[in-house]
Amino acid sequence: MPCLETIVELAPRLRRKEVSPVELTRSCLDRIEKLNATLNAFITVTAESALAEARAAEMEISRGEWRGPLHGIPIALKDLIDTAGTGTTAASAVFEHRVPTEDAEVVRRLRQAGAVILGKNNLHEFAYGGSSLVSFFGDVHNPWNTERIAGGSSGGSAAAIATGLCYAAIGTDTAGSIREPAALCGCVGIKPTYGRVSGRGVIPLSWSLDHVGPLAATVGDAAVVLQVIAGYDPLDVGSADVPVSDYVSGLSEVTKNLRIGIPRAYFFDDLDDEVRVAVEQAFFVIGTLVANVRDVRIEVTSDRTVQAAESFAYHAENVARTPELYQAETLRRIRSGEKISAGEYIQRRREMDEERRRARDFFADVDLLVTPTMPIPAPAIADLRRDPDALRPAELKLLRNTRPFNVWGLPAVSVPCGFTKSGLPIGLQIAGPHWREDLVLRLADAYEEATEWHGRRPAGAAPAAVDSGVK
């Protein structure tokens, strides 16, 4: 199966009018129509408005009004990111009929860059889980094996990227909800530093832990999207006024001077054997790209009080008024935060701030950290359905290696690093200091260039773009 052409490859062709935004958009819409019934990756497809946006982009480009590398590129949004005039449901009956009047800040920036919005991706209800099996709109299926989970909570976004239903997607990550589905579906997902991308207009799971970031087929494409959505938003209390690096140009900088730390304790506990082999092989490749690789030790906290308390605080009114509209498992998880006292929350929140300060010390002697993204490949849906009580423990195991980086607020990316014998993707996680997404992406891109894993696509994925004849 040939590779889907990337944003990095398409952008200059779009600018030269060799490829049409309208044809790109129609191609994505055709694939959505063909595959979405199986994957359930989209809740809402905005075909009419997407084609109108594509036609507008085509006219602008024809007039020489080039907005940048996302101009005319079809992308999708996780369905808890507000879109003016289009439903934003959070995959819940609670918000089944909710239609925002304003775009989220990330959507505003994407529109300003000329991106074409294809629709809204399915997810784990209110982002409170790592399987995308709890949704008012049904399960999301893994495109490599539809009997397996796609991961969560941005499961629909990852499934859509893997099969070429869109060229990029915006997800959210509170404990790993971008990186986990990216790893399980064989694509790239980056969680930037906490405060790097505005969360204004995004339905929260936990204000202190939520991060917004892109999923894409390649590191270069993820860098292009992050470049557009990153930056200070004075109307978002969680946004930080810190200069944004040139992520795209930074990919070409050398990695030979980088020092890499591998925290084996905790992050390598109970690894699946095939995951372990793939990750060790990835370490060997990385060793050829950098100055040195060494083992390091990092203490990890597993307390989830802040997330539980903040989730309940957001949902308390709806839980009291219409509890029956929530999926039963989501309601149970939300209510787990009901008994947390204000004093306990304040203490745990203070400790989280201390953890974020402590994270600076991780990089005293190394530049980046590398771990497996997931300890296991994608579980079978039937196995998780068989015992409902096993679902949450399985999700917590999947999110074990990603969650600490949300607590620390550090930037982290997942890139493909192999496949199991049965053909399931395996992910590698690269993390760096606060505000150093450029370093994280640089090593990720170098590793991607040195391997071929990113070039694989599941059956049914899109072929390369064709010339449109538009001049």
Buried (B, 14 or more C-beta within 10 A) or exposed (E): EEBBBBBBBBBEBBBEBBBBBBBBBBBBBEBBEEBBEEBBBBBBBBBEBBBBBBBBBBEBBEEEEBBBBBBBBBBBBBBBBBBBEBBBBBBBBBBEEEEBEEBBBBBBBBBEBBBBBBBBBBBBBBBBBBBBBBBBBEBBBBBBBBEBBBBBBBBBBBBBBBBBBBBBBBBBBBBBBBBBBBBBBBBBBBBBBBBBBBBBBBBBBBBBBBBBBBBBBBBBBBBBBBBBBBBBBEEBEBBBEBEBBEBBEBBEBEBEEBBBBBBEEBBBEEBBEBBBBBBEBBBEBBEEBBEEBEEBEBEBBEEBBBBBBBBBBBBBEBBEEEBEBBBEBBBEBBBBBEEBEEEEBEEBBEBBEEBBEEBEEBBEEBBBBBBBBBBBBBBBBEBBEEEEEEBBEBBBBBBBBBBBBBBBBBBBBBBBBBBBEEEBBBBBBBBBBBBBBBBBBBBBBBBBBEBEBBBBBBEBBBEEBEEBEBE
